[in-house]
């Protein structure tokens, strides 16, 4: 951050100079782009608003509950509608969390490398119910192909399990769940060797920068075909759920504790003005997950290189 940017917020620094350590706590779930954005926000707040920031790892439910209770203050990257139940509880019902109104447009679905789509004519979600075509994904040779549906604890993983049942390919595949870093390392290895891979994908994400992927075609989203029951709400959630058309797009929003509007209005204003583009998040994820950059060093370099963007957040 150069001197010009710091000088534009002298008054805010003066207002914040008396506060104690760890004034702002930002939640950091387990994917690369949110780690990058959390570190960027840490740099912007500490350098321009004179507040101490702590980053704490946590799952989506933990971060939302902590914002509700006041022990955390922000979640930089909430996927909607994936986190709709948490949004409804804490934004709509409790009124303790605020959603930033500058969304990043996103998408999600099932992907294969484009060379697999072309070589084996796999282009549609319906192809996943074809045992002969799907035999190429039996990587361990046990007679059952494997598909990665997401990481444990992701809201999208629950919904992908519902989608697999609704489309019927749960009868063909073993639905596997493990951490994203492993899944996309497997994807990178597969594309290098031009071997089969299939799994959940979402964009913005660095995999769309580093790989050539084909998102499988699906019927357009129809709300009448989507009934999502959460596992925490009903032991028979899977049988009572349906999701037999495409995701209804997606948006990413920063969420923050409403208490900040009184406790640290300058931070609330920053969070409300915060905005990034999809390509920003994809590049950030690549920098951390693929290029191996240190998150703190990356954040300082990014802030210095994107002064106009940061000034826009601070001037509202």
C-alpha positions in Angstrom: 0.0 0.0 0.0 1.6 3.3 -1.0 1.4 6.6 1.0 -1.3 8.1 -1.2 -3.8 5.5 -0.1 -2.9 5.7 3.5 -3.3 9.5 3.5 -6.8 9.2 2.0 -8.0 7.6 5.2 -6.2 9.7 7.8 -9.4 10.6 9.6 -10.5 6.9 9.9 -7.1 6.0 11.3 -7.4 8.6 13.9 -10.8 7.4 14.9 -9.6 3.8 15.2 -6.2 4.4 16.9 -7.5 3.7 20.4 -8.9 0.2 19.8 -7.5 -3.0 21.3 -5.8 -5.9 19.5 -7.8 -8.2 17.2 -10.6 -5.7 16.7 -11.8 -7.5 13.6 -11.9 -11.3 13.1 -12.5 -12.6 9.6 -13.5 -16.2 9.1 -11.6 -18.3 6.6 -13.2 -21.5 5.2 -11.2 -24.1 3.4 -10.7 -23.0 -0.2 -8.0 -20.9 -1.9 -9.8 -17.8 -3.1 -11.5 -17.1 0.2 -8.1 -17.4 1.9 -6.7 -14.8 -0.5 -9.6 -12.4 -0.1 -9.4 -12.7 3.7 -5.7 -11.8 3.7 -6.4 -8.9 1.3 -9.1 -7.5 3.6 -6.7 -7.9 6.6 -4.1 -5.8 4.8 -6.6 -3.1 3.8 -8.1 -2.8 7.2 -4.8 -2.8 9.1 -3.0 -0.4 6.8 -5.9 2.1 6.3 -8.2 1.9 9.3 -5.7 1.3 12.1 -7.4 -1.8 13.4 -5.9 -5.2 14.2 -7.3 -8.1 12.3 -7.2 -11.8 13.1 -8.0 -14.5 10.6 -9.6 -17.7 11.9 -10.3 -20.9 10.1 -13.8 -22.2 10.3 -16.6 -24.0 8.3 -19.4 -22.0 6.9 -21.8 -22.8 9.8 -19.2 -21.9 12.4 -18.4 -18.6 10.8 -22.1 -17.6 10.6 -22.8 -18.6 14.2 -19.7 -16.7 15.3 -20.9 -13.6 13.4 -24.2 -14.0 15.1 -22.6 -14.1 18.5 -20.0 -11.4 17.8 -16.8 -13.5 18.0 -16.2 -13.1 14.2 -17.1 -10.2 11.9 -17.0 -11.4 8.3 -17.2 -14.2 5.8 -15.6 -13.0 2.6 -17.1 -15.5 0.2 -20.6 -16.9 0.8 -21.9 -19.0 -2.0 -25.6 -18.5 -2.7 -27.9 -20.5 -2.9 -25.6 -23.1 -1.4 -25.6 -21.3 2.0 -29.3 -20.2 1.7 -30.2 -21.9 5.0 -27.5 -20.0 6.9 -28.3 -16.7 5.1 -32.0 -17.1 6.0 -31.3 -17.9 9.6 -28.8 -15.1 10.4 -29.6 -12.4 7.8 -33.4 -12.7 7.5 -34.5 -14.3 10.8 -32.0 -13.1 13.4 -31.0 -9.9 11.6 -27.5 -10.2 13.0 -25.6 -10.6 9.7 -25.6 -8.3 6.6 -25.1 -9.4 3.0 -22.9 -7.3 0.7 -25.0 -6.3 -2.4 -22.1 -6.5 -4.9 -22.2 -10.2 -5.9 -19.7 -12.1 -8.0 -21.5 -14.1 -10.6 -20.7 -17.8 -10.5 -21.7 -21.2 -11.8 -21.4 -24.8 -10.7 -22.1 -28.3 -12.1 -20.3 -31.5 -13.2 -17.2 -31.3 -15.3 -14.9 -33.5 -17.3 -11.7 -32.5 -19.1 -12.5 -31.4 -22.6 -10.4 -34.2 -24.1 -12.5 -36.7 -22.3 -15.7 -35.0 -23.6 -14.4 -35.2 -27.2 -12.8 -38.7 -27.1 -15.8 -40.4 -25.4 -18.7 -38.2 -26.4 -19.5 -37.2 -22.8 -21.3 -33.9 -22.9 -24.6 -34.3 -21.0 -25.6 -35.1 -17.4 -27.7 -37.9 -19.0 -24.4 -39.6 -20.1 -23.7 -40.3 -16.4 -26.4 -42.9 -16.4 -24.8 -44.8 -19.3 -22.8 -47.7 -17.7 -20.7 -48.4 -20.8 -19.6 -44.8 -21.2 -18.9 -44.3 -17.5 -16.8 -47.5 -17.3 -13.7 -45.3 -18.1 -14.0 -43.7 -14.6 -13.5 -47.0 -12.8 -10.0 -45.9 -11.8 -9.4 -48.5 -9.1 -10.7 -51.5 -11.2 -13.3 -52.6 -8.7 -16.1 -52.5 -11.3 -17.7 -49.2 -10.1 -16.7 -45.8 -11.5 -16.0 -43.0 -9.1 -17.2 -39.4 -9.3 -16.0 -36.6 -6.9 -19.1 -34.7 -5.6 -17.3 -32.2 -3.4 -15.6 -31.8 0.0 -17.1 -33.0 3.3 -19.0 -30.1 4.9 -19.8 -28.2 1.8 -23.4 -27.4 1.3 -23.0 -28.1 -2.4 -21.8 -31.7 -1.6 -25.1 -32.4 0.1 -26.9 -31.0 -3.0 -24.7 -33.0 -5.4 -25.7 -36.1 -3.6 -29.3 -35.2 -4.1 -28.7 -34.4 -7.7 -27.0 -37.7 -8.3 -30.0 -39.5 -6.8 -32.5 -37.4 -8.8 -30.7 -38.0 -12.1 -30.1 -41.6 -11.3 -26.3 -41.8 -11.6 -25.9 -42.7 -8.0 -26.8 -46.2 -9.2 -23.8 -46.1 -11.6 -21.1 -44.3 -9.6 -19.5 -44.4 -6.2 -20.0 -40.9 -4.9 -16.7 -39.8 -3.3 -16.1 -36.9 -0.9 -12.7 -35.6 0.0 -10.8 -32.3 0.2 -10.8 -30.0 -2.9 -7.0 -29.8 -2.9 -6.7 -33.5 -3.5 -9.5 -33.6 -6.0 -8.1 -30.8 -8.2 -4.6 -32.2 -7.8 -6.0 -35.4 -9.2 -7.5 -33.4 -12.1 -4.2 -31.7 -12.9 -2.5 -35.1 -12.9 -5.2 -36.6 -15.1 -5.0 -33.8 -17.7 -1.2 -34.0 -17.8 -1.5 -37.7 -18.6 -4.8 -37.4 -20.6 -6.5 -39.9 -18.4 -10.2 -39.8 -17.2 -11.5 -37.5 -14.5 -15.0 -36.5 -13.5 -16.3 -34.3 -10.7 -17.9 -31.2 -9.3 -16.6 -27.9 -10.5 -17.4 -24.3 -9.8 -16.4 -21.0 -11.4 -14.8 -18.6 -10.6 -12.0 -21.1 -9.8 -8.4 -21.5 -10.8 -9.2 -24.9 -12.5 -10.8 -22.9 -15.3 -7.5 -21.0 -15.7 -5.2 -24.0 -15.6 -7.4 -26.6 -17.4 -9.7 -26.9 -20.4 -12.9 -28.3 -19.0 -16.4 -29.1 -20.3 -19.3 -28.5 -18.0 -21.9 -31.1 -18.7 -25.2 -29.9 -20.2 -28.3 -30.1 -18.1 -32.0 -29.1 -18.3 -32.5 -25.5 -17.4 -33.1 -24.8 -13.8 -36.8 -25.3 -12.8 -37.6 -24.4 -9.2 -40.5 -26.9 -9.2 -37.8 -29.7 -9.5 -35.8 -28.5 -6.5 -36.7 -29.5 -3.0 -33.7 -29.5 -0.7 -34.1 -31.0 2.8 -31.0 -30.6 5.0 -29.5 -33.6 6.8 -29.7 -31.7 10.1 -33.4 -31.2 9.6 -34.6 -34.8 8.8 -33.0 -38.2 8.9 -34.8 -39.0 5.7 -33.5 -35.9 4.0 -32.2 -37.7 0.9 -35.4 -39.5 0.1 -37.4 -36.3 0.6 -35.2 -34.2 -1.6 -35.1 -33.6 -5.3 -32.8 -31.6 -7.6 -33.3 -32.9 -11.2 -32.4 -29.8 -13.2 -29.4 -27.5 -13.3 -28.3 -25.2 -10.5 -29.9 -21.8 -10.7 -26.6 -20.1 -11.2 -24.8 -18.8 -8.2 -23.6 -15.6 -6.6 -20.8 -15.0 -4.1 -21.3 -12.3 -1.4 -19.3 -11.1 1.5 -21.3 -11.3 4.7 -20.5 -9.3 7.9 -21.8 -8.9 11.4 -24.4 -6.2 11.6 -22.9 -5.1 15.0 -20.0 -3.5 13.0 -22.4 -0.8 11.8 -22.2 0.7 15.3 -19.0 -0.7 16.6 -16.8 0.0 13.6 -18.9 1.8 11.0 -15.8 2.4 8.8 -15.3 -1.3 8.5 -19.0 -1.9 7.8 -18.8 0.6 5.0 -15.7 -1.1 3.6 -17.5 -4.5 3.7 -20.6 -3.0 2.1 -18.6 -1.4 -0.8 -16.3 -4.4 -1.3 -16.5 -5.8 -4.9 -14.4 -8.2 -7.1 -14.8 -9.7 -10.5 -14.9 -13.5 -11.2 -11.5 -13.4 -12.9 -10.0 -11.8 -9.8 -11.1 -14.8 -7.7 -9.9 -17.3 -10.2 -6.5 -15.7 -10.4 -6.2 -15.5 -6.6 -7.0 -19.1 -6.2 -4.4 -20.0 -8.8 -1.8 -17.9 -7.1 -2.2 -19.7 -3.7 -3.2 -23.2 -4.7 -1.2 -23.7 -7.9 1.7 -21.2 -7.8 2.2 -21.7 -4.0 2.4 -18.1 -3.1 2.3 -17.2 0.6 -1.2 -15.7 1.3 0.1 -12.8 3.3 2.7 -11.9 0.7 0.3 -12.3 -2.1 -2.2 -10.0 -0.3 0.3 -7.2 0.1 1.3 -7.5 -3.6 -2.3 -7.5 -4.7 -3.3 -4.5 -2.7 -0.3 -2.5 -4.0 -1.1 -3.5 -7.6 -4.9 -2.7 -7.3 -4.9 0.7 -5.5 -7.9 2.0 -7.5 -10.0 -1.0 -6.5 -9.1 -0.7 -2.8 -9.7 3.1 -2.8 -13.2 2.4 -4.2 -13.9 0.2 -1.2 -12.6 2.8 1.2 -14.3 5.9 -0.3 -17.9 4.8 0.2 
